[in-house]
Amino acid sequence: MSSVAEAGANAGTRGRLLWVALALSLTLNIFFVAGLLWTRAAEPVSAFPERLARVADEINLSQHQRGAFQQLQREMLDRSQRLRDSNRPVFQSIWDELGAAQPDQARISQLVDEATENRRAYQMDVSAALGRFLAVLSPEQRAQFVELAKRPHNRQGLTPRH
């Protein structure tokens, strides 16, 4: 009878150890994910115009080119602000509709289309402004600028996070 009691005690101990191991694993995973999220949130992320400025510094702009670059920056900042201003009420309306007792999916689709069109117009305007700036660069500067801009987003990269 003592061997049956010992077997039951060993199974109970193994079961408790398994639960402790699972709880410990879950806790460590939660801390790992929280740490990863914290480092991403705490990492300073440069705004797109600031990254553009770093790239522009690397290609040795003339005085005339710097003026064109400053114009590009102004246009980008203005267009970004207009996009935020135009989409803020659209997103608020989407949330209001989603929070309704009977959300109108057709209205939500219409609002999403409106926000998408605002974003598309923004991208077209920024692309045109960037094209005007690139036109004042030498072929070598343009190639260097484009190569730097194509780098994946990292602290040296230029890919926007919009």
Residue pairs with C-beta under 8 A, 6 or more apart in sequence:
45 161
46 54
46 155
48 76
48 80
48 158
48 160
48 161
48 162
49 73
49 76
49 77
51 157
51 158
51 160
52 69
52 72
52 73
52 76
52 158
53 69
53 73
54 156
55 145
55 148
55 149
55 158
56 66
56 69
56 145
58 144
58 148
59 137
59 141
59 144
59 145
59 148
60 141
61 69
61 137
61 141
64 136
65 136
65 137
65 141
68 132
68 133
68 136
69 133
71 129
71 132
71 133
72 129
72 130
72 132
72 133
75 125
75 126
75 129
76 126
76 129
79 122
79 125
79 126
79 129
80 122
82 122
83 118
83 119
83 122
86 118
87 115
87 118
87 119
90 111
90 114
90 115
90 118
91 115
93 111
94 108
94 111
94 112
94 115
97 103
97 104
97 107
97 108
97 111
98 108
134 142
134 145
134 146
137 145
148 158
149 158
149 159
150 158
151 157
151 158
151 159
152 159
153 159
153 160
153 161
